[in-house]
Amino acid sequence: MSSKRTPESDADQPMVYEIKLKGHLGRQRMDWFEGLTIKLDGNGNTLLTGTVIDQAALHGILKKVRDLGMPLLSLNSVEPSPNDTSADKQVTHE
């Protein structure tokens, strides 16, 4: 059996995502994204990064973004870094 990932199998596999939002996420809403790293950049945008267990969980995160009313600028899957600490919520300001 091959360990090669296919689009069909990716939907049920944990993946690391970067979600970029226009505007800074307020402190009172940061707990909505538990488990994701939250980075507030100098351009006034928010970057959420972390491992998402499956497509259903990703849709749940995107529903929260929609409920906030913050414009979604981008959504990208990325290769996990060897020192990925997304299991612990981190908030950074640049």
PLY file of the C-alpha trace (Angstrom):
ply
format ascii 1.0
element vertex 94
property float x
property float y
property float z
element edge 93
property int vertex1
property int vertex2
end_header
0.00 0.00 0.00
1.37 3.39 -0.98
1.78 6.23 1.49
1.38 8.80 -1.29
-1.35 11.34 -0.51
-4.21 11.76 -2.95
-6.89 14.46 -3.06
-9.43 11.89 -1.90
-7.40 10.91 1.17
-6.36 14.48 2.08
-9.87 15.36 3.22
-9.57 12.98 6.17
-5.95 13.72 7.08
-4.62 16.42 9.43
-3.09 19.31 7.50
-1.45 22.60 8.41
-3.30 25.68 7.18
-2.60 29.41 7.09
-5.72 31.55 7.14
-5.22 35.28 6.53
-7.93 37.72 7.64
-8.27 41.43 6.95
-8.13 43.26 10.27
-6.85 42.37 13.71
-8.72 39.73 15.63
-9.93 41.16 18.95
-8.64 39.60 22.16
-12.17 38.61 23.17
-12.43 36.37 20.06
-8.99 34.75 20.15
-10.30 31.84 22.22
-12.57 30.93 19.26
-9.46 29.65 17.50
-7.97 27.52 20.26
-5.08 25.41 19.03
-4.12 27.81 16.24
-1.23 30.25 16.33
-2.54 33.81 15.99
-0.24 36.43 14.49
-1.28 40.09 14.22
0.87 41.73 11.55
1.89 45.34 11.06
-0.39 45.67 8.02
-3.48 45.25 10.16
-4.09 41.61 9.20
-4.42 38.43 11.26
-2.75 35.14 10.34
-4.13 31.95 11.87
-1.82 28.95 11.49
-2.10 25.40 12.73
-2.93 21.79 12.23
-6.55 21.08 11.31
-7.62 17.46 11.79
-9.95 17.17 8.79
-12.17 19.06 6.34
-15.06 19.21 8.82
-12.82 21.01 11.32
-11.62 23.39 8.59
-15.21 24.23 7.71
-15.89 24.89 11.40
-13.01 27.38 11.52
-14.21 29.08 8.34
-17.71 29.34 9.83
-16.23 31.18 12.83
-14.41 33.54 10.45
-17.70 34.18 8.65
-19.47 34.83 11.96
-16.83 37.42 12.87
-17.53 39.32 9.66
-13.81 39.64 8.93
-12.88 39.42 5.24
-11.00 36.23 4.36
-7.89 37.21 2.38
-6.40 33.76 1.82
-6.45 30.11 2.83
-3.41 27.96 2.12
-2.32 24.47 3.07
1.36 24.42 4.01
3.95 21.82 4.82
4.30 21.38 8.59
7.55 22.71 9.98
9.65 20.43 12.21
9.22 22.85 15.12
5.46 23.33 14.63
4.02 24.48 17.96
0.49 25.07 16.73
-0.88 22.71 19.38
-0.29 25.54 21.87
-2.08 28.80 21.16
0.36 31.63 20.56
-0.40 35.27 19.91
2.30 37.42 18.39
2.42 41.00 17.17
4.68 42.19 14.38
0 1
1 2
2 3
3 4
4 5
5 6
6 7
7 8
8 9
9 10
10 11
11 12
12 13
13 14
14 15
15 16
16 17
17 18
18 19
19 20
20 21
21 22
22 23
23 24
24 25
25 26
26 27
27 28
28 29
29 30
30 31
31 32
32 33
33 34
34 35
35 36
36 37
37 38
38 39
39 40
40 41
41 42
42 43
43 44
44 45
45 46
46 47
47 48
48 49
49 50
50 51
51 52
52 53
53 54
54 55
55 56
56 57
57 58
58 59
59 60
60 61
61 62
62 63
63 64
64 65
65 66
66 67
67 68
68 69
69 70
70 71
71 72
72 73
73 74
74 75
75 76
76 77
77 78
78 79
79 80
80 81
81 82
82 83
83 84
84 85
85 86
86 87
87 88
88 89
89 90
90 91
91 92
92 93
